[in-house]
Amino acid sequence: MKVGDLVTLSSYGRRVTRTGWIKVDDVGIITKIHSHFRQVSYEVMWTKSRFGWKSGGFINWGHEKRLSRRDLKKVRRESR
């Protein structure tokens, strides 16, 4: 995957709690790639979901903004 790719949550990504702030059918664009030794994580700008503070506090302490490759899948073009 590279910056600019269109992605959505994979089936694994929908099951883990750290992605609970992302809506199920949301689509996003990869904006940054972070690599630390052999671990690579991705930051995605989502169209419907927002990460961060809500009135009254943080959304959920178990959620993470950086996602692993396993959490994401590329969006395929619809065939005509």
N, C-alpha and C positions, 0 to 999 in steps of 0.2 A: 504494500500500500504506500501511497505517496500523498503529499499535500495536494489538495484539490479534488481528491476522489470522493464520490458520493457514497455514503455508507448508511447502514441501519443496524439495529441490534440483531445479533445472531440468536439462535434458539438458546444457546448457553447464556448469552448476555441477558436474555429476558428472565432467566431463572435466578441469577445471583443478586444478592441484596445491594451491592454497591452501585448498581445501575437502576435502583428503584425510582430515582428522580426523572428518568427518561421515559416518555410516553411510549407505549408499545409499538405504534405504527409510525413513529417519528423518523425523519430522514435528516441527515446532516452532512456537512463538508468537513473533511480533515483540515485543520488549520495549523497544527504543530505536531512534530514528531520528536519525542524525547528518547534518547538512548543513554543508558547508564550501564556500562559494561556490556553484558549480553541481553539485558532487559530493555525492551522497546515499549513505549506507551504512546498513546495518541490523544490529542485534544481535538474535540469535534464541536463545531458550531451547529447546534440543533435548530430546526425550524420552529418547533412547538414547545420544547422543554427549556427551562431555565434553572441553572444551578446557583445555589446561594441562599441568601437570607429571605425569610418571609416575615410578615409582621408577627412579632412574638418570639423570634429566634431562628436558628439555623434549621433547614429542612430536616436533615437527619444526619447524625454523626457517622453512620456507617456508609454513607455515600461517598463516591470518589469522582473527581472530574477527569482524571487521566484514565483511559481505558486500555486494556490489553488487546492484542490482535484477536484473541479468542472471543472477545466480547462483540466484535464487529464483523460485518460481512458487506461486500460491495453490493450496490444496487445495480440490478441488471436492467438494460433497456427493454422496453416492451417491444415484441415483434409485431409487425404490421401485417 
